[in-house]
Amino acid sequence: MAKGQSRIVGILKKYEADLLNDWLGELKASGADSDGRISETELRNQATEFISQLREATQSGNLDNIGTAEWQAVRDFLDGISRSRVAQGFRSDQTAGFIFSVKKPLFTRLRKELGSDADGLAEETWVATELLDKLAMHTVHSFQKTREDVIRRQQEELLELSTPVVKLWEGVLALPMIGTLDSARTQIVMESLLQRIVDTGSEIAIIDITGVPTVDTLVAQHLLKTVTAIRLMGADCIISGIRPQIAQTIVHLGVDLEGVTTKANLADALSLALKRSGFSITKSKA
């Protein structure tokens, strides 16, 4: 193994410029820069940096384990490549292809140096294959982790956007809800609504569930928790949007909403909230 490793190190040193040019040719042939998401200059800089990092790391003599300290710089570099590819909209296979495409140029140099040594060539090829496969897999794992982080952040942002707290009147807030109410969303609802109650000093909060498609036991429990939290803040809560189907479902499920004020629509809830706040609305004469 040591013999194979030393030969790969020597080849990376001897043919660094040739490897880079051939690798860039492979990348261009694969269409890595054809759609404009990454420029030819950026791709060349990344390839140049990787060849340099690879050459430095292999000098340690450890080509079996890329998890060691000697390979930290290479791993960090590939993590950066993965993050940039996610931001640029590449797929995971396209990102892995950045590493896989260096195989052909490297194998060509191995054959050139060891063409007369069949055993040595086979050993070197196997070592190089395992090494590049491990680096490509690390890139894919990093790519997937980055994309999952992006998706999670987007989901959190969508949840926040889907639970806007609106000030309807002085001392009256409304939270129109659209979509399914689950545990994660309930937490965001409570945090957003309670914070707005503190910021505005509102005494009444209306939760409108007109846009909630179904109400089951879990959804009802989430609503009750939110109402309890609002009351603990010293405010009152009204639930609006109780359609006939939802009312029948709640009764059928045996959910106890005793003590919780409910209204059929947001207009009725606002009218009640204004009345409780001491406001009186009259229709002006024409």
C-alpha positions in Angstrom: 0.0 0.0 0.0 2.8 2.4 0.8 4.3 1.8 -2.6 1.0 2.6 -4.3 0.5 5.7 -2.2 4.0 7.1 -3.0 3.4 6.6 -6.7 0.2 8.5 -6.6 1.8 11.3 -4.7 4.6 11.4 -7.3 2.1 11.5 -10.2 0.1 14.3 -8.7 3.3 16.3 -8.4 4.7 15.5 -11.8 1.5 15.9 -13.8 -0.3 18.5 -11.8 -0.7 21.0 -14.7 -1.7 18.2 -17.2 -4.2 16.7 -14.8 -5.8 20.1 -14.3 -6.2 20.8 -18.0 -7.5 17.3 -18.8 -9.9 17.5 -15.8 -11.2 20.8 -17.0 -11.8 19.2 -20.4 -13.8 16.4 -18.8 -15.8 18.9 -16.8 -16.6 21.0 -19.9 -17.5 17.9 -21.8 -20.0 16.9 -19.0 -21.6 20.3 -19.3 -20.7 21.5 -15.8 -20.5 25.1 -17.0 -22.9 25.0 -20.0 -25.9 26.6 -18.3 -24.2 29.6 -16.9 -24.8 28.7 -13.2 -21.0 28.5 -12.7 -18.4 30.4 -14.8 -15.5 28.8 -16.4 -13.1 30.9 -14.3 -14.8 29.8 -11.1 -14.7 26.2 -12.2 -11.0 26.5 -13.0 -10.2 28.0 -9.7 -12.1 25.2 -7.8 -10.4 22.5 -9.8 -7.0 24.1 -9.3 -7.6 24.4 -5.5 -8.7 20.8 -5.3 -5.7 19.4 -7.1 -3.4 21.4 -4.8 -5.3 20.3 -1.7 -5.3 16.7 -2.9 -1.5 16.7 -3.5 -0.8 18.2 0.0 -3.1 15.6 1.7 -1.6 12.6 -0.1 1.9 13.5 1.1 0.9 12.3 4.5 0.9 8.7 3.1 -2.6 8.0 4.4 -4.9 7.4 1.5 -7.2 5.0 3.3 -8.9 7.3 5.8 -10.0 10.8 4.7 -11.4 11.5 8.2 -8.0 12.2 9.6 -6.5 15.6 10.4 -4.4 15.5 7.2 -7.5 15.6 5.1 -9.3 18.3 7.1 -8.4 21.0 4.5 -9.8 18.8 1.7 -13.0 18.1 3.6 -13.5 21.8 4.3 -12.9 22.6 0.7 -15.4 20.0 -0.5 -18.0 21.2 2.1 -17.6 24.7 0.5 -18.1 23.3 -2.9 -21.3 21.5 -1.8 -22.7 24.6 -0.2 -22.0 26.7 -3.4 -23.6 23.9 -5.6 -26.7 23.9 -3.5 -27.0 27.7 -3.8 -26.4 27.5 -7.5 -29.2 24.8 -7.9 -27.1 21.8 -8.9 -28.2 18.2 -8.2 -26.2 15.9 -5.9 -25.1 13.7 -8.8 -23.8 16.8 -10.7 -21.9 17.8 -7.5 -20.4 14.3 -7.1 -19.4 14.5 -10.8 -17.0 17.2 -10.0 -14.9 14.6 -8.2 -15.6 11.6 -10.3 -14.5 13.4 -13.5 -10.9 13.6 -12.3 -10.6 9.8 -12.5 -10.0 9.5 -16.2 -7.1 12.1 -16.3 -5.5 10.4 -13.2 -5.9 6.8 -14.6 -4.4 8.0 -17.9 -1.3 9.2 -16.1 -1.2 5.9 -14.1 -1.2 3.9 -17.3 1.5 6.1 -18.7 3.8 5.6 -15.7 3.0 1.9 -14.9 1.9 0.5 -18.3 4.5 -2.2 -18.1 3.7 -3.2 -14.5 0.3 -4.8 -14.6 0.2 -5.6 -10.8 1.4 -2.1 -9.9 -1.1 -0.5 -12.2 -4.0 -2.5 -10.8 -3.0 -1.7 -7.2 -2.6 2.0 -8.0 -5.9 2.2 -9.8 -7.7 0.5 -6.9 -6.2 2.9 -4.4 -7.1 5.9 -6.5 -10.6 4.7 -7.1 -11.3 4.1 -3.5 -9.8 7.5 -2.6 -11.9 9.5 -5.1 -15.0 7.5 -4.3 -14.7 8.4 -0.7 -14.1 12.1 -1.5 -17.1 12.1 -3.8 -19.3 10.5 -1.2 -18.2 13.1 1.4 -19.2 15.7 -1.1 -22.7 14.1 -1.6 -23.2 13.8 2.2 -22.3 17.5 2.6 -24.5 18.5 -0.3 -27.5 16.6 1.2 -26.9 18.1 4.7 -26.7 21.6 3.3 -29.9 21.1 1.2 -31.7 19.7 4.2 -30.7 22.8 6.2 -32.0 25.0 3.4 -35.3 23.2 3.3 -35.7 23.3 7.0 -35.1 27.1 7.1 -37.5 27.6 4.2 -40.1 25.5 6.1 -39.7 27.6 9.2 -40.0 30.8 7.1 -43.1 29.5 5.4 -44.6 28.7 8.8 -43.9 32.2 10.0 -45.4 33.7 6.9 -48.5 31.5 7.1 -49.2 32.7 10.7 -49.4 36.5 10.4 -50.6 38.4 13.5 -52.8 41.3 12.4 -53.9 44.3 14.5 -57.6 44.7 13.7 -58.3 47.4 16.2 -56.8 49.1 19.2 -56.4 46.2 21.7 -57.6 43.6 19.3 -55.3 41.1 17.4 -56.3 38.5 14.8 -54.5 35.4 13.7 -55.9 34.0 10.4 -54.8 30.4 10.0 -54.6 28.5 6.7 -53.6 24.9 6.4 -53.0 22.1 8.9 -52.2 22.9 12.5 -49.5 20.6 13.8 -47.3 20.7 16.9 -44.5 22.7 15.2 -46.9 25.2 13.8 -48.7 25.5 17.1 -45.5 26.5 18.8 -44.8 29.2 16.2 -48.4 30.4 16.5 -48.1 30.7 20.3 -44.7 32.4 20.2 -45.8 34.9 17.5 -49.2 35.7 19.1 -47.9 36.0 22.6 -45.1 38.3 21.6 -47.5 40.5 19.7 -49.8 40.7 22.7 -46.8 41.9 24.8 -45.7 44.4 22.1 -49.1 45.9 21.6 -50.7 45.5 25.0 -53.7 43.9 23.4 -56.4 42.4 25.6 -58.2 40.3 23.0 -56.9 37.9 20.4 -59.0 36.3 17.6 -57.8 33.0 16.1 -59.6 32.5 12.8 -59.6 28.9 11.6 -61.7 29.4 8.5 -58.8 28.3 6.4 -58.1 25.1 8.5 -59.5 22.2 6.4 -60.1 19.7 9.1 -60.2 19.7 12.9 -59.4 16.5 14.7 -58.6 15.8 18.4 -54.9 16.9 18.0 -55.8 20.2 16.3 -58.4 20.9 19.0 -55.8 20.2 21.7 -53.4 22.6 20.0 -56.1 25.3 19.9 -56.8 24.8 23.6 -53.1 25.1 24.5 -52.9 28.3 22.5 -56.0 29.7 24.3 -54.6 28.7 27.7 -51.3 30.5 26.9 -53.1 33.6 25.8 -55.1 33.7 29.0 -52.0 33.3 31.1 -50.8 36.5 29.5 -53.8 38.3 30.8 -55.7 38.5 27.4 -58.9 36.9 26.2 -59.3 34.7 23.1 -62.0 34.2 20.6 -62.0 31.4 18.0 -63.8 32.2 14.8 -64.4 30.2 11.6 -66.4 27.4 13.3 -68.3 26.0 10.4 -71.2 23.5 10.8 -69.0 20.6 9.8 -66.3 21.6 12.2 -68.8 22.0 15.0 -70.2 18.5 14.4 -66.7 17.1 14.3 -65.8 18.7 17.6 -69.0 17.4 19.2 -68.4 13.9 17.8 -64.8 13.9 19.1 -66.0 14.9 22.6 -63.6 17.8 22.7 -64.4 20.1 25.6 -64.4 23.8 24.5 -66.3 25.0 27.5 -65.2 28.4 28.5 -63.8 29.2 25.0 -65.7 31.8 23.1 -66.4 30.7 19.5 -68.0 32.5 16.5 -69.0 31.4 13.0 -66.9 34.0 11.2 -64.3 36.7 11.7 -66.8 39.5 11.4 -68.9 38.2 14.4 -65.7 37.7 16.4 -64.5 41.3 15.7 -67.9 42.6 16.6 -67.8 40.8 20.0 -64.2 41.9 20.6 -65.1 45.5 20.0 -68.1 45.2 22.3 -65.9 43.7 25.1 -63.4 46.5 24.6 -66.1 49.1 25.1 -66.3 50.3 21.5 -69.6 50.8 19.8 -70.0 50.9 16.0 -73.0 52.6 14.4 -74.0 53.0 10.8 -74.0 56.6 9.6 -77.0 58.0 8.0 -76.8 58.7 4.3 
